[in-house]
Amino acid sequence: MDDQFKTRKHKPNHEIKVKEVEDEEKIEVKHEEPEEEFNLDKEDEFKTPDAISSIDTHSSAEPLLDRKELTKMRIKNKRIDLSFIKEKKVYIPLIIVLVLIAGIGTYFGLKSSPKNKTITEINTHAVVKTTAASKLTGLQVNPLVNKLPITAVMIENSIAARPQSGLSSAGVVFEAVAEGGVTRFMALFQNNDSTSLGPIRSARPYYISWAMGFDASYVHVGGSPDALSDLNSWGTKNLDQFYNGDYFQRVNFRDAPHNVYSTLKDLTNLEQSKGYTSSTFTSWTRKADAPNVKPTATKISFSLSGPDYDPVFTYDSKSNSYLREESGVAMTDSNTNTQLSPKVVIGIVVPASQGELDASGAYYTDYQYIGSGNAYIYQDGTVTKGTWTKSSNSDQIKFTTLSGQVISLNAGQTWITAVKDDSSVSSS
């Protein structure tokens, strides 16, 4: 391109020259003192080149002057008269472009998927001036916690799934045999933090019924034929990974099917998208710790299906809790690397029978989860024999003494294990 000069005059003593050299525009600014001082209104106050360049970094409109070159200019205590812009009325399309950009930005800022509609995360460990007893655990918590829904999550317990994530954060854990002697957990939470949970596995009817007693959302990955049918006919708050995959993740440190995980935050967002924003249920009666000076039940054993799945709980007087072991080793939470230590351990005697064969050739377990039976409540280093009762799917499971008095439970995590008969429970 031939060199040439283009000059636009605004006043006799002010001019801007643009020199085009090899397809690049270079701006030369010549400044002379005006013969008389300009009086500008605040609205017409001139901007520095840096300010001009930042007016609209996303506009597709062609700039009047090359913005890249303007930002390189260094002018101190001087102003460039660009009022000639108004003479050409260029400000009109600029205003239109800015309005369009603002409108588009507002639209996309307000538009979000259900997954992004997040309930504000509540720090359950934060110190607040006013606390309330958790409806799930009885522990003192931020009162806002009680407004969150209860989330029931199916956690696998095959050897390939250990150590699991999130069990130490659960308020209540139910344990029973799923099929082929392999046990499974249903962990109940009332929280919406980023706690990792998994591996998440399939549904069974008795777990669904126990969850419904807490008006809980039920999180699972598929299920047995009976369970999938019951989820529909019972009106359960059903959160199946098969239909809500965006809220779950498959991790790379475990092989399928032991690799489905989620977080409480994602699951709470999923509940929000379904309208499951709260849970109404009957809380268990809670009490303060009262450790026995001379503990009478310091080692608890439940017989479920064999040494790989028969849990042992050892009483720890220092924490007034029960340290869980399985397969002869301490059972830990991979999130915290700490041993599981519920405050209350309950063995419920629930008659069980062999169900149908699953796809792998193992038999499902059928429990008689509606009704009543013996219960063994371990807390404070002692055991109380009582009765469990559950009259319907939506009814909360209750624990009473043999004379019918409600048994108060220590505040904290409660672990409930279903056994087939009284001989499956022992303590010393």
C-alpha positions in Angstrom: 0.0 0.0 0.0 1.3 3.4 -0.9 2.0 5.8 2.0 -0.6 8.5 2.3 -1.9 10.9 4.9 -5.5 11.6 5.7 -6.3 14.6 7.8 -9.5 15.5 9.6 -9.6 19.0 11.1 -11.8 19.9 14.0 -10.3 23.3 15.0 -7.5 25.2 13.4 -5.1 24.1 16.1 -6.3 20.5 16.6 -5.9 17.7 14.1 -5.4 14.0 14.1 -3.4 12.3 11.4 -3.7 8.6 10.5 -0.9 7.2 8.5 -1.5 3.9 6.7 1.7 1.9 6.3 1.7 -1.7 5.1 -1.9 -2.4 6.1 -1.5 -1.0 9.6 -3.0 2.3 10.8 -0.7 4.4 12.9 -2.1 7.3 14.8 -0.2 10.5 15.3 -1.5 13.0 17.6 -0.5 16.6 17.3 -1.5 18.9 20.1 -1.3 22.6 20.3 -2.7 24.9 22.9 -6.1 26.2 21.9 -6.7 29.8 21.5 -9.5 29.7 24.0 -10.4 27.2 26.7 -13.1 24.6 26.1 -15.9 24.3 28.6 -17.3 20.7 28.6 -20.3 19.4 30.4 -19.6 16.3 32.5 -21.5 14.2 30.0 -19.2 15.3 27.2 -16.0 15.0 29.2 -13.3 13.4 27.0 -11.9 10.0 27.7 -8.3 8.9 27.6 -7.3 6.4 24.9 -7.2 3.7 27.5 -10.7 4.5 28.7 -11.9 4.6 25.1 -10.4 1.1 24.4 -12.3 -0.4 27.3 -15.7 0.9 26.4 -16.8 -2.3 24.6 -14.3 -5.0 24.3 -16.9 -7.4 23.0 -18.6 -5.2 20.3 -18.4 -6.4 16.8 -18.8 -2.8 15.5 -15.8 -1.5 13.6 -14.0 1.1 15.8 -13.6 4.6 14.4 -9.9 4.6 15.3 -7.6 1.5 15.6 -8.1 0.6 19.3 -4.9 -1.5 19.5 -2.8 1.5 18.5 -4.7 3.8 20.8 -3.8 1.7 23.9 -0.1 2.2 23.1 -0.4 6.0 23.3 1.0 7.7 26.4 -0.4 11.1 26.9 -0.1 12.8 30.2 -2.3 15.6 31.5 -3.7 16.2 28.0 -6.9 15.4 26.3 -7.7 14.4 22.7 -10.6 16.3 21.2 -12.8 13.6 19.7 -16.0 15.6 19.6 -16.0 15.3 15.8 -17.6 11.9 16.5 -20.8 13.7 17.3 -20.6 15.6 14.0 -20.9 12.3 12.2 -23.5 11.0 14.7 -21.4 7.8 15.2 -22.5 7.6 18.8 -26.0 6.4 17.8 -24.9 3.0 16.4 -22.4 2.7 19.3 -25.3 3.1 21.8 -27.4 0.6 20.0 -24.6 -2.0 20.0 -24.0 -1.4 23.7 -27.7 -1.8 24.5 -27.8 -5.1 22.5 -24.7 -6.4 24.3 -26.1 -5.5 27.7 -29.4 -7.3 26.8 -27.7 -10.4 25.6 -25.5 -10.5 28.7 -28.5 -10.2 31.0 -30.3 -13.0 29.1 -27.5 -15.5 29.4 -26.8 -14.4 33.0 -30.4 -15.2 34.0 -30.6 -18.4 32.0 -29.2 -21.5 33.7 -29.8 -25.2 33.8 -31.4 -26.8 36.8 -28.0 -28.1 37.9 -26.8 -24.5 38.2 -29.7 -23.4 40.4 -27.8 -24.0 43.6 -29.0 -23.7 47.2 -26.5 -21.7 49.1 -24.1 -24.1 50.7 -24.5 -24.2 54.5 -21.4 -24.7 56.6 -22.6 -27.1 59.2 -19.4 -26.7 61.2 -19.6 -22.9 61.4 -20.2 -21.4 64.8 -23.5 -19.5 64.9 -25.1 -17.5 67.7 -28.3 -19.5 67.6 -28.4 -23.2 67.0 -31.1 -25.9 66.9 -31.1 -29.6 67.4 -30.8 -31.4 64.0 -34.0 -33.3 63.1 -31.8 -36.1 61.8 -29.1 -36.4 64.4 -30.0 -34.3 67.4 -26.7 -32.5 67.3 -26.7 -28.7 67.5 -26.6 -27.2 64.0 -27.3 -24.1 62.0 -31.1 -23.8 62.1 -31.1 -23.6 58.3 -29.9 -27.2 58.1 -33.3 -28.4 59.3 -34.9 -26.8 56.2 -32.9 -28.9 53.8 -34.3 -32.2 52.5 -33.2 -35.6 53.8 -31.1 -37.4 51.1 -30.9 -41.2 51.3 -28.0 -42.6 49.2 -27.3 -46.3 48.5 -23.6 -47.0 49.2 -22.0 -50.3 48.1 -20.1 -52.5 50.5 -18.5 -55.1 48.3 -14.8 -55.6 48.9 -14.0 -53.8 45.7 -15.9 -50.7 46.9 -13.9 -50.2 50.1 -13.1 -47.7 51.5 -16.3 -45.9 50.7 -16.7 -42.1 50.7 -19.1 -40.1 52.9 -20.3 -42.7 55.4 -18.7 -40.8 58.3 -20.8 -37.7 57.4 -24.1 -39.5 57.4 -26.6 -38.9 60.2 -28.2 -42.3 60.0 -26.9 -45.5 58.3 -29.0 -48.6 57.5 -27.2 -51.9 56.8 -28.6 -55.1 55.4 -27.8 -57.9 52.9 -28.5 -57.0 49.3 -27.9 -60.3 47.5 -25.6 -63.2 47.6 -24.5 -62.4 51.2 -23.1 -59.0 50.1 -24.2 -56.2 52.4 -25.2 -52.7 51.4 -25.7 -49.4 53.2 -28.3 -46.6 52.9 -26.8 -43.4 54.3 -29.0 -40.5 55.2 -27.8 -36.9 55.0 -29.2 -33.5 55.7 -26.6 -31.3 54.2 -25.6 -29.7 50.9 -21.8 -29.3 51.0 -19.3 -30.8 48.6 -18.9 -34.1 50.5 -18.1 -36.9 48.0 -20.4 -40.0 48.2 -19.9 -43.4 46.7 -19.7 -45.9 45.3 -23.5 -45.6 44.7 -25.4 -48.7 43.8 -28.9 -50.1 43.2 -32.2 -50.0 45.0 -33.9 -52.6 47.2 -37.5 -52.4 48.5 -36.7 -52.5 52.2 -34.2 -49.6 51.9 -36.9 -47.6 50.0 -39.4 -48.1 52.8 -36.8 -47.1 55.5 -36.0 -44.0 53.5 -39.7 -43.0 53.1 -40.0 -42.9 56.9 -37.7 -39.9 56.7 -39.6 -38.4 53.7 -36.2 -38.7 52.0 -35.2 -38.4 48.4 -33.8 -41.9 47.4 -30.6 -41.9 45.4 -29.6 -45.1 43.5 -28.3 -46.6 40.3 -31.0 -48.8 38.9 -32.4 -51.5 41.2 -33.9 -54.9 41.5 -37.2 -55.5 39.5 -39.3 -55.3 42.7 -37.5 -52.1 43.9 -38.0 -50.3 40.5 -41.7 -51.2 40.6 -42.1 -50.1 44.2 -40.4 -46.7 43.5 -43.2 -45.9 41.0 -46.1 -47.3 42.9 -45.1 -46.0 46.3 -44.6 -42.4 45.2 -41.0 -42.3 46.4 -38.9 -39.2 45.7 -36.9 -41.1 43.1 -33.4 -39.9 42.1 -32.2 -42.7 39.8 -28.8 -42.1 38.2 -30.1 -43.7 35.0 -32.2 -40.6 34.3 -30.2 -37.9 36.0 -26.6 -38.6 34.9 -25.5 -35.0 34.9 -25.6 -35.0 38.7 -23.3 -38.1 39.0 -19.7 -38.9 38.0 -17.8 -42.0 37.1 -14.4 -41.9 38.8 -11.3 -43.3 37.2 -9.8 -44.9 40.3 -12.4 -47.7 40.4 -13.7 -50.1 37.8 -17.3 -50.3 36.8 -19.8 -50.9 38.4 -18.1 -49.6 41.5 -17.3 -46.2 40.1 -20.5 -44.1 40.3 -20.1 -41.1 42.7 -21.8 -37.8 43.5 -21.7 -35.0 46.0 -24.2 -33.7 48.5 -24.1 -30.4 46.7 -25.0 -32.0 43.3 -27.7 -34.1 44.8 -29.3 -31.2 46.6 -29.3 -29.3 43.3 -31.0 -32.3 41.7 -33.6 -32.3 44.5 -34.1 -28.6 43.9 -34.8 -29.3 40.2 -37.4 -31.9 41.1 -39.1 -29.7 43.8 -37.8 -31.9 46.7 -36.9 -29.0 48.8 -37.7 -30.2 52.3 -38.6 -33.3 54.4 -41.3 -33.8 56.9 -40.9 -36.7 59.3 -41.0 -37.7 63.0 -37.6 -37.2 64.6 -36.3 -39.7 67.1 -36.2 -38.6 70.7 -32.6 -37.6 71.6 -30.7 -37.2 74.9 -27.4 -36.1 76.2 -24.5 -38.6 76.5 -24.5 -40.5 79.8 -21.5 -42.9 79.5 -21.7 -45.8 82.0 -19.0 -45.8 84.6 -18.7 -49.6 84.2 -19.6 -50.4 80.5 -21.3 -53.7 80.1 -21.3 -54.0 76.3 -18.0 -53.0 74.9 -17.8 -55.3 71.9 -20.8 -55.8 69.5 -20.9 -58.5 66.8 -23.6 -58.9 64.1 -23.7 -62.1 62.1 -24.9 -61.3 58.5 -23.3 -63.6 56.0 -19.7 -64.4 56.8 -16.3 -62.9 57.9 -16.1 -60.4 55.0 -19.4 -58.8 55.9 -20.0 -59.4 59.6 -19.3 -56.1 61.4 -17.8 -55.6 64.8 -18.2 -52.5 66.9 -15.8 -51.8 69.8 -16.9 -49.2 72.5 -14.5 -46.3 72.9 -15.1 -44.7 76.3 -13.1 -41.6 75.5 -15.5 -40.6 72.7 -18.5 -42.5 74.0 -18.8 -44.0 70.5 -18.4 -47.4 68.7 -15.4 -48.0 66.4 -16.5 -50.2 63.4 -14.4 -53.0 61.9 -15.1 -55.3 59.0 -13.0 -58.2 57.7 -10.9 -57.8 60.8 -9.7 -54.3 59.9 -10.8 -50.8 60.8 -13.5 -49.5 58.5 -12.6 -46.0 57.3 -14.1 -43.2 55.2 -11.8 -42.3 52.3 -12.8 -38.7 52.5 -11.3 -38.3 56.0 -9.2 -41.4 56.5 -10.8 -41.8 59.9 -12.5 -44.9 61.4 -16.3 -44.9 61.4 -17.5 -44.3 64.9 -21.3 -44.0 65.4 -22.7 -42.8 68.7 -25.5 -45.3 68.7 -25.6 -48.9 67.2 -28.9 -50.7 66.8 -29.5 -54.3 65.8 -33.0 -54.9 64.5 -34.3 -58.5 64.1 -36.0 -58.5 60.7 -37.2 -61.9 59.3 -35.6 -62.5 55.9 -36.0 -65.1 53.1 -34.4 -65.9 49.8 -35.8 -63.9 47.0 -35.5 -64.2 43.2 -32.3 -64.7 41.3 -30.5 -61.6 40.0 -28.7 -61.4 36.7 -25.5 -62.7 38.2 -27.1 -65.8 39.6 -27.2 -64.5 43.2 -30.4 -64.5 45.2 -32.0 -61.2 46.3 -32.8 -60.9 50.0 -36.5 -60.3 51.0 -37.0 -58.7 54.4 -40.3 -58.3 56.3 -39.6 -54.6 56.9 -43.2 -53.7 57.8 -44.2 -54.8 61.2 -42.2 -55.2 64.4 -39.4 -57.2 66.0 -36.8 -57.2 68.7 -34.2 -54.4 68.8 -30.9 -54.1 70.6 -29.9 -50.5 71.3 -26.2 -49.9 72.2 -25.2 -46.6 73.6 -23.2 -45.2 76.5 -21.4 -48.6 76.8 -24.6 -50.5 77.6 -27.4 -52.4 75.8 -31.1 -52.0 76.0 -33.4 -54.7 74.6 -36.5 -53.3 73.0 -38.8 -53.4 70.1 -38.7 -51.8 66.6 -42.0 -50.9 64.9 -42.9 -49.7 61.4 -46.6 -49.7 60.4 -46.3 -48.5 56.8 -43.8 -47.3 54.2 -44.3 -43.7 55.1 -44.2 -44.4 58.9 -41.0 -43.8 60.7 -39.3 -46.8 62.4 -39.7 -46.4 66.2 -37.7 -47.9 69.1 -39.4 -48.6 72.4 -38.6 -50.6 75.6 -40.3 -53.9 76.1 -42.9 -52.1 78.2 -43.6 -49.6 75.4 -41.7 -46.5 76.5 -39.9 -44.5 73.8 -36.1 -45.1 73.9 -34.1 -41.8 73.7 -31.0 -42.0 71.6 -27.7 -40.1 72.0 -27.2 -37.3 69.6 -24.9 -38.1 66.7 -24.7 -40.8 64.1 -27.0 -43.8 64.5 -26.1 -47.1 62.8 -28.9 -49.7 62.2 -28.0 -53.2 61.1 -30.7 -55.7 60.1 -30.2 -59.3 61.2 -32.4 -62.3 60.5 -32.7 -63.6 64.2 -31.8 -62.9 67.7 -28.9 -65.3 67.6 -27.2 -63.1 65.1 -26.6 -60.4 67.8 -24.0 -60.7 70.5 -22.1 -58.4 72.8 -19.7 -58.7 75.7 
